[in-house]
């Protein structure tokens, strides 16, 4: 299933309407929104079984650590190619096996 939402709140609404949850979600992060980490924590608490993959243009170790602390499985930088996405998705799915 492929779905897109413009906010974490909208994404939570979409997830709540599904009969079966996805194994993973790629979250394109906007760190200019001051509440993004709080919203991501809510997403993680509400759906702890979904593997989260962050996608952002911010290459910052502090940001990466914050995301891992929240429970993200991986982090891709803006400009990552298709092979990077495939590799990360395969790795995240294998974590469940």
Rosetta blueprint (number, residue, H / E / L):
1 X L
2 X L
3 X L
4 X L
5 X L
6 X L
7 X L
8 X H
9 X H
10 X H
11 X H
12 X H
13 X H
14 X H
15 X H
16 X H
17 X L
18 X L
19 X L
20 X L
21 X L
22 X L
23 X L
24 X E
25 X E
26 X E
27 X E
28 X E
29 X L
30 X L
31 X L
32 X L
33 X L
34 X L
35 X L
36 X H
37 X H
38 X H
39 X H
40 X H
41 X H
42 X H
43 X H
44 X H
45 X H
46 X H
47 X L
48 X L
49 X L
50 X L
51 X E
52 X E
53 X E
54 X E
55 X E
56 X E
57 X L
58 X L
59 X L
60 X L
61 X H
62 X H
63 X H
64 X H
65 X H
66 X H
67 X H
68 X H
69 X H
70 X H
71 X L
72 X L
73 X L
74 X E
75 X E
76 X E
77 X E
78 X L
79 X L
80 X L
81 X L
82 X H
83 X H
84 X H
85 X H
86 X H
87 X H
88 X H
89 X H
90 X H
91 X H
92 X H
93 X H
94 X H
95 X H
96 X H
97 X L
